[in-house]
Amino acid sequence: MSNSLKGMKILVTGASRGIGAAIAKKLVADGATVAIHYNKNANHANQVKKELGSRAHLFQADLCEPMEAESLFYEALQSFKSVDVVINNAAIAIESDPDTDDLKWMDHWLKTMDVNLNSVALLCKKAIAHFKETGGGRIINVASRAAFRGDTREYMAYAASKAGVVALTRSIARAYGKDNIKAFIVAPGFVKTDMAQDFIDKYGEDYLSQDLALPNLPLPEDIAPLFSFLASGQADHSTGGTFDFNSGSYVH
């Protein structure tokens, strides 16, 4: 076990499964205490908690309601007394055909923005205020290659929300660096998760892998060490930077 994060307290949203769960496991392995956020997947969250033991704490919030993001931060803060790093990983991707009726399409758009951008922004706002009081901290926001190259017509909301995350994170890095607050973007392509499984089922893994420079889709545990590295402070002079993780499928 590495002690690179020993004593650090880290909030990870969407940590009951997939990339978030892999991140939480890596952070604990490297010495941190982790607040594991989940929404509906209580069983998965409890499994992660059981595996990680006393240095994992569970917090429920529905980020479709952005004000629950505020409650989430305060609950984690109350439990931990301080938070050193916030990792905004939770996201949704709703397939929404632009040819559908306007009301349904707009409902999908707004729900996507609430989870993927508005709740992220509010968590960042609360973290910034806390970090200014404690002498600094780090924010790691998960975007997507879709923020840079766009996405299909059915996932325009997803791409737009992730592009917003990029601009938000860069703005935080530029505005609050003198307060010892660092902010980073991680932009994955497809990772072999439950969230990606719908695409795999629909198109096949070979289809999703065809534009990769590497032979296979990555697994969640492949990306987790990047978050531990950024949380550790070893990359602080890359604040505002984007760390691509797309197996060479999109280079910019």
C-alpha positions in Angstrom: 0.0 0.0 0.0 1.2 3.5 -0.9 0.9 6.2 1.7 0.9 9.1 -0.9 -2.6 10.1 0.2 -2.2 9.3 3.9 -4.5 11.5 6.1 -6.4 13.0 3.1 -10.1 13.1 3.0 -11.7 12.9 -0.4 -15.3 13.1 -1.7 -16.0 11.0 -4.8 -19.4 11.3 -6.5 -20.9 8.4 -8.4 -18.7 6.0 -6.5 -20.9 3.0 -6.1 -19.8 1.3 -9.3 -17.7 1.7 -12.4 -15.0 4.4 -12.6 -16.1 6.0 -9.3 -15.8 2.7 -7.4 -12.4 2.0 -8.9 -11.3 5.5 -7.9 -12.5 5.1 -4.3 -10.7 1.7 -4.0 -7.4 3.2 -5.3 -7.6 6.2 -3.1 -8.1 4.1 0.0 -5.3 1.8 -1.1 -3.1 4.9 -1.2 -4.0 6.0 2.3 -7.0 8.3 1.9 -10.4 8.3 3.7 -13.1 8.5 1.1 -16.7 9.8 1.1 -18.5 7.5 -1.3 -21.5 9.2 -2.9 -24.3 7.1 -4.5 -27.9 7.8 -5.6 -30.0 4.6 -6.2 -27.3 1.9 -6.0 -27.3 1.3 -2.3 -26.4 -2.4 -2.7 -23.4 -1.6 -4.8 -22.4 1.2 -2.5 -22.6 -1.1 0.5 -20.5 -3.7 -1.3 -17.8 -1.0 -1.9 -18.0 0.1 1.7 -17.7 -3.5 2.9 -14.6 -4.0 0.8 -12.9 -0.8 1.9 -13.8 -0.9 5.6 -13.5 2.0 8.1 -11.9 4.5 5.7 -15.0 4.5 3.4 -18.1 6.4 4.4 -21.4 6.3 2.4 -23.5 9.4 1.5 -26.7 9.4 -0.6 -27.8 12.2 -2.8 -29.9 12.6 -6.0 -27.8 15.0 -8.2 -30.8 15.4 -10.5 -31.7 17.9 -7.7 -28.7 20.2 -7.6 -29.4 21.5 -4.1 -28.8 17.9 -2.9 -25.2 18.5 -4.0 -25.0 21.2 -1.3 -26.4 18.8 1.3 -23.9 16.1 0.2 -21.0 18.4 0.7 -22.1 19.5 4.1 -22.8 16.0 5.3 -19.3 14.9 4.2 -17.8 17.9 5.8 -19.7 17.2 9.1 -18.5 13.6 9.1 -14.9 14.4 8.1 -14.4 17.9 9.6 -12.5 18.8 6.5 -12.3 17.8 2.9 -9.0 18.0 0.9 -10.2 16.8 -2.6 -13.5 16.7 -4.4 -13.8 14.4 -7.4 -16.9 15.0 -9.5 -17.4 11.7 -11.3 -21.2 11.2 -11.3 -22.9 11.6 -14.7 -25.7 10.4 -16.8 -26.0 9.9 -20.6 -29.6 9.9 -21.8 -30.3 8.9 -25.4 -32.5 11.6 -26.8 -33.4 11.8 -30.5 -33.7 15.4 -31.7 -36.7 14.3 -33.8 -38.7 13.6 -30.6 -41.2 16.1 -29.3 -39.7 19.3 -27.8 -41.0 18.7 -24.2 -39.4 15.3 -23.9 -36.2 16.4 -25.5 -35.9 19.4 -23.2 -36.7 17.3 -20.2 -33.7 15.1 -21.1 -31.5 18.1 -21.8 -32.3 19.7 -18.4 -31.9 16.5 -16.4 -28.5 15.9 -18.1 -27.4 19.5 -17.2 -28.6 19.1 -13.6 -26.5 16.0 -13.0 -23.5 16.6 -15.2 -23.0 20.3 -14.9 -25.2 22.1 -12.4 -24.6 19.8 -9.4 -20.9 19.7 -10.3 -20.8 23.5 -10.3 -22.5 23.7 -6.9 -20.1 21.1 -5.4 -17.2 23.1 -6.8 -18.6 26.3 -5.3 -18.9 24.7 -1.8 -15.5 23.2 -2.1 -13.9 26.5 -3.1 -15.4 28.3 -0.1 -14.2 25.5 2.2 -10.7 25.4 0.6 -10.3 29.1 1.1 -10.9 28.6 4.8 -8.5 25.7 5.1 -5.6 26.9 3.0 -6.3 25.1 -0.3 -7.5 21.9 -1.9 -8.0 20.1 -5.2 -10.9 19.6 -7.5 -10.9 16.9 -10.2 -13.8 17.0 -12.6 -14.6 14.2 -15.0 -15.4 15.5 -18.5 -15.3 13.4 -21.7 -13.7 13.2 -25.1 -17.2 14.2 -26.2 -16.5 17.7 -24.8 -13.8 18.2 -27.4 -14.9 16.2 -30.4 -18.7 16.3 -30.0 -21.0 13.3 -29.8 -23.8 11.7 -31.8 -27.1 13.5 -32.4 -28.7 11.5 -29.6 -26.1 12.6 -27.1 -25.7 16.3 -27.8 -26.8 17.2 -24.2 -24.2 14.9 -22.8 -21.4 16.5 -24.9 -22.6 20.0 -24.1 -22.7 19.3 -20.4 -19.2 17.9 -20.4 -17.9 20.9 -22.4 -19.4 23.0 -19.6 -17.4 21.1 -17.1 -14.2 21.8 -19.0 -14.9 25.6 -19.0 -15.9 25.5 -15.4 -12.8 23.7 -14.3 -10.4 25.9 -16.3 -12.1 29.0 -14.8 -11.7 27.7 -11.3 -8.0 27.0 -11.9 -7.4 30.5 -13.3 -9.5 32.3 -10.6 -8.4 30.5 -7.5 -4.8 29.4 -8.0 -3.5 32.1 -5.6 -5.8 30.6 -3.0 -3.9 27.3 -3.3 -6.9 25.7 -5.1 -6.1 23.5 -8.0 -8.5 22.1 -10.5 -8.0 19.4 -13.1 -10.0 17.8 -15.9 -10.0 14.1 -16.7 -11.5 13.3 -20.1 -12.2 9.6 -20.7 -13.3 8.0 -23.9 -15.2 4.7 -23.6 -14.3 2.7 -20.5 -15.7 -0.7 -19.9 -18.3 0.2 -17.3 -22.0 -0.5 -16.7 -22.7 2.9 -18.1 -20.9 2.0 -21.4 -22.6 -1.4 -21.5 -25.7 0.0 -23.3 -23.4 1.1 -26.1 -21.6 -2.2 -26.1 -24.9 -4.1 -26.3 -26.2 -1.9 -29.1 -23.1 -1.6 -31.3 -20.7 -4.3 -30.1 -17.3 -3.9 -28.4 -15.5 -4.3 -31.7 -17.4 -1.2 -33.1 -16.4 0.9 -30.0 -12.8 -0.3 -30.2 -12.3 0.3 -33.9 -11.0 3.9 -33.5 -8.7 3.1 -30.6 -5.0 3.1 -31.0 -4.7 0.4 -28.4 -6.1 -3.2 -28.7 -8.9 -3.1 -26.1 -11.3 -0.9 -24.2 -9.8 0.1 -20.8 -11.2 -1.0 -17.5 -12.1 1.3 -14.6 -9.1 0.2 -12.6 -6.9 1.4 -15.5 -8.0 5.0 -15.1 -8.1 5.1 -11.2 -4.4 5.7 -10.7 -4.6 9.0 -12.6 -7.0 10.4 -10.0 -4.7 9.3 -7.1 -1.8 11.0 -8.8 -3.7 14.3 -9.3 -5.1 14.1 -5.7 -1.6 13.7 -4.3 -0.3 17.1 -5.3 2.4 15.8 -7.7 0.8 17.5 -10.7 -0.3 20.8 -9.1 1.5 22.9 -11.8 -0.8 21.3 -14.3 -3.8 23.0 -12.7 -6.4 23.8 -15.4 -5.1 21.0 -17.5 -6.9 18.2 -19.3 -5.8 14.6 -18.9 -7.1 12.6 -21.8 -7.8 8.9 -21.3 -9.2 7.6 -24.5 -6.8 5.0 -25.8 -5.7 7.4 -28.6 -9.1 7.6 -30.1 -9.1 11.4 -30.0 -5.9 13.4 -29.9 -6.1 17.2 -29.7 
